[in-house]
Amino acid sequence: MLKLHNTMTRHKEVFTPLEPNKVRMYVCGMTVYDFCHLGHARVMVVFDMVARWLRASGYQVNYVRNITDIDDKIIRRAAENGESIGELTQRFIAAMNEDSAALGVERPDHEPRATAYVPGMIQMIEALIANGHAYAADNGDVYYAVHAFADYGRLSGKSLEDLRAGERVEVDPHKRDPMDFVLWKAAKPGEPSWASPWGPGRPGWHIECSVMSEHLLGTHFDIHGGGADLQFPHHENEIAQSEGAHGHTFVNYWMHNGFIRVDDEKMSKSLGNFFTIREVLAKYDPEVVRFFILRAHYRSPLNYSDAHLDDARAALTRLYTALKNVPPVDVPLDWHSEYAVRFKEAMDDDFNTVEAMAVLFDLAGEVHKSQSATLAGLLKALAGVLGLLGRDPQAFLQGGQGGDGQMPAAEIEARIEARRLARTRKDWAESDRIRDELTAAGVILEDGAGGTTWRRG
């Protein structure tokens, strides 16, 4: 029985989908004006894990993750670069797909782009005006009237009065209330625009997700996810828009993954501790990064540092070493076996990958002790549910092509051969010198009956 933590209620709840055996899930995706950063990586990997586990549990999943391809940052960056908005967004969508594929993230079932849904956004705004939840200002903008939505602040757990007192809101003389937010922005010179009943303009950020989720999943669906930073105001505003327009519950379960921290400080461009996925993947194997993200509970803060990534690499190496030493046989997942039962119990407890990983390490220890190819197969199958251990063990253990200061594989093989020849002529000093040299380069030799194998340490 799957339980998940619902941000709306602050409690773990038994998951009951609206339709038996079917799950409709929407996750807020990326604004494509730059390369994706570590925070984006966590959203990608976490909700990929969620979708994988739901499918492994027998659900048919319709997973939507949107792309914001029009907003102030995109317009500004395209102008700075001297390129069209379409050229900019397409370039960074391609980069996003490369990064997510490297991290083993399966593509969502739908990846809607905001610009394809502007007519639907206009229709929702018209409905909100008609039922008193929104108003057109004399400057051509349209605003949502937060006072007209009685439940505003329920997701963030704050009253409207608390929010007014605690939030810094830009003074806008066209708003009736400082907390009102924009649904439609009047066109500025040189900006892209669409025709509307309020004149040429473009949609605000919040309205796009209400409309895209409705179009692809319906006006009421199961799970809505995203980073913790989106809880307020973005998700709060989505609820106000969708429930204000339709008069009923928008989403049954809200899920938010925790922040990325860098050396115990929140990742921020202003602090200079901001890393793109590509910068991290230049130093670390993508599967190590995926393992690092999943090793923490999705709701916990995730502290990034080279030391944590090095530890993750060593831990993943232990799992792959178990499969190298005991080649697995393919086995169907038997959810009644001891390790599979424990793994399932962990994952059904709010996607507790911390405990699920502990099961994998216990199983790897048993594989080492028993030398059972069947248990090795179970290890590979269970890890595969998380998108891990899908590669040839030797390929992972010997990963790296000489970049980032690594010794190339061909050079390692040549030195191992030189060491073999030294041992043949009983030149133990030369043999030890070569081993020490390889050890200093991060290469670990393992001598066995079949010869010498190696892996990176």
Secondary structure, DSSP 8 states (H G I E B T S, - for coil): --EEEETTTTEEEE---SBTTEEEEEEEEEE-SS--BHHHHHHHHHHHHHHHHHHHTT-EEEEEEEEE--SHHHHHHHHHHTS-HHHHHHHHHHHHHHHHHHTT----SB--BGGGGHHHHHHHHHHHHHTTSEEE-TTS-EEE-GGG-TTTTTTTT--HHHHHHHS-----TT-SSTT-EEEEEE--TTS--B--TT-SEEE-HHHHHHHHHHHHH-SSEEEEEEEGGGIIIIIHHHHHHHHHHHSS--EEEEEEE--EEETTEE--GGGT---BHHHHHTTS-HHHHHHHHHTS-TTS-EEE-HHHHHHHHHHHHHHHHHHHHS--------TTSHHHHHHHHHHHBTS-HHHHHHHHHHHHHHHHHH--HHHHHHHHHHHHHTT-S-S-HHHHHT---S-TT---HHHHHHHHHHHHHHHHTT-HHHHHHHHHHHHHTTEEEEEETTEEEEEE-
